[in-house]
């Protein structure tokens, strides 16, 4: 099963291929990167953030209209939230076959730190693999080093390895062999 990444024009350019290669390595799946053509909606002017659920509503329509069968990861610059949260790094919706990831809080500059493209690629890859992992049927993991661990802070994200833990890897293999991950 392949993965398609839609990279929005607003997201940092030049990082697409390194991020895609790392996601491909983590999930052992081919990755194709395309420029995003899906109109983004859900911007909340009061919060200065996008509602991740509204973006996934749009993605769900796109997936149905274009008969997409492989997971789609949308990478955007805009900060994301879901109702009841201050922010989310990303969100996946199995019914849509799509996930959205924001680079806003993954970038050192958000925190007043020096920009570092290598760290940004690492974070995009880990969070992207995490969201696509959900699309493949994987739940959150309790192992803080597993890519399927749900980080609540940038430090927690940085502590994760670029790999599935043995338990999640075994579950992924079971899901693939049973055909449940499609």
N, C-alpha and C positions, 0 to 999 in steps of 0.2 A: 504494500500500500504506500503510495506516494503522498507527499504533503505539498500544498501550494501556499506560498507566502505572497500576499498582496502588500507591497511596500508603498505606503502613502507618500506623496511628494513632500508633505510637511515633515516627515521623519528624516533623521540625519542621512544624508546620501553618502555612498561609498562604503557603508557597513553591511549592505545586503548580503553579499557573497560570503564574507567571513561568518556572519551570523547563521546563514543558511547551511554552510558546511558543518558548523558545530552542532546545529539542531539535527542534521542528518546523522552525524556521528553518535549523538546521544540516543536517538530513537532508532538507529539502524534502518533508516528509510530514505529513499531519494527525495530531494527537495527541489522544487522549481520556484524561482522568484519572478514575479511579474509586477509591473506598476499597477497600483490600485486604480480601478475604474469605478468603484462603487461610491456613490454620493454619501458622504457622512452626514448624519443628523444627530440630534440629541444634545446639542450644546446648551448648557444652562448658563445664562448670562450672570445670574446672581452668584453662582458658585465658581464661575470661570472654569468649568469642567464639562466633560461629555458624559452622558449617561450610557454606560457600557451596554446595558440591556437594550436601549433604543438602537444602538449601533448594530447589535446582534439581530434585532428585528429586521433591519435592512439587509443584513447579510443573509438571513434566512430566506427572504424573498429572492435575493440574487441566486442562492444555491438552488432553489426550486426552479426558477425561471431558466437557468442554464444547465439543469440536470447534473450538477456537480456531485461526484461520488466520493471524492477524496477530501480529507480535512483541509480547511482553509484557515490560515492565520493572517489576520490583518494587523499590520504594524503601523501605528500612528504616533504623532508627536503629542497630541492633546492629552491632558491629564484626564483620568477616568475615575468615575465613582459608580456605586450602586446605591439605591436608596437604603439609608441606615448606616452607611459607611462614610468615612472622610475621603477615602480613595481606595482604588484597587490598582495593582500593577497590570492585571489582565483579567479576562473572564472568558470562559468557554461555555457553549451551549450545544449539547449533543444533538438536540432536535434540529438545530440549524446546520450542524456539521461544520461549525465555524467558531473561531475564537478571535478576540481582539486583545492587543497588547499595546500599552502606552510606554513610550521611552521617556516621558517627562521626568518621572521620579527615579528612573534608572541612571540618569545622567548626573555626574558629579556636580555640574553647574547648578542644578536645582538646589543643592545644599551649600552653594557658595564655595565649592571646592574646585580645584584645577581640573579642566577637562582631560579625560583619558579615554581615547577610543578603544583601547584594548579592554579596559574594564567595562565599557559600555557594550561592546560586542559580547563579552562574557555574560553580562546580565541579561541582554536581549535573548541570547541563546538559551540560558537556563529557564527564564520565564516563558519563552516561546515553546520550549520542549515541554514544560509543565502544562501549559494550556493545551497543546496538541495531545499530550498524554491523556488528559481528560477526554478529549474527543475519541481517543482510542479505547476508552473504557476504564482508565486507571483512576482510582480515588486518591484523596490526599493520603500522605504517608506520615507516620510518626517519627521516622528517622530524619533528624535535622540536616543530614548530609545528602539525602536523596533528592533528586530533582523534583519529585512529587510532593515534597514537604511544602506546606503553605507558609511562605514567609510573610511576616507582618511588618518587617523593617528591612531596610537596605542591608544592614549588617547580617541579618538572617539569610537573605538572598546570597550575599557574598560567601557565606560559610558553606553553602550547598556545593556539592561536587557536580561536575558535568556528566552525571551518570545516574541510572536507576539503581536503587539498592537491590540486593539479590531477591528480596520478596517481591518487589514491583516488577523486576525483570521476569521472574517466573510467572507472575500474574499476566503480564503482557503476552508471554509465549502461550499461556493457556487461552487467553482471549483470541489470539491470532489463529490458533489451531482449531478453536471451536467456531470461528467465523463471527464472533460477537462484536469484534472491534470495527466492523464496517458500518 
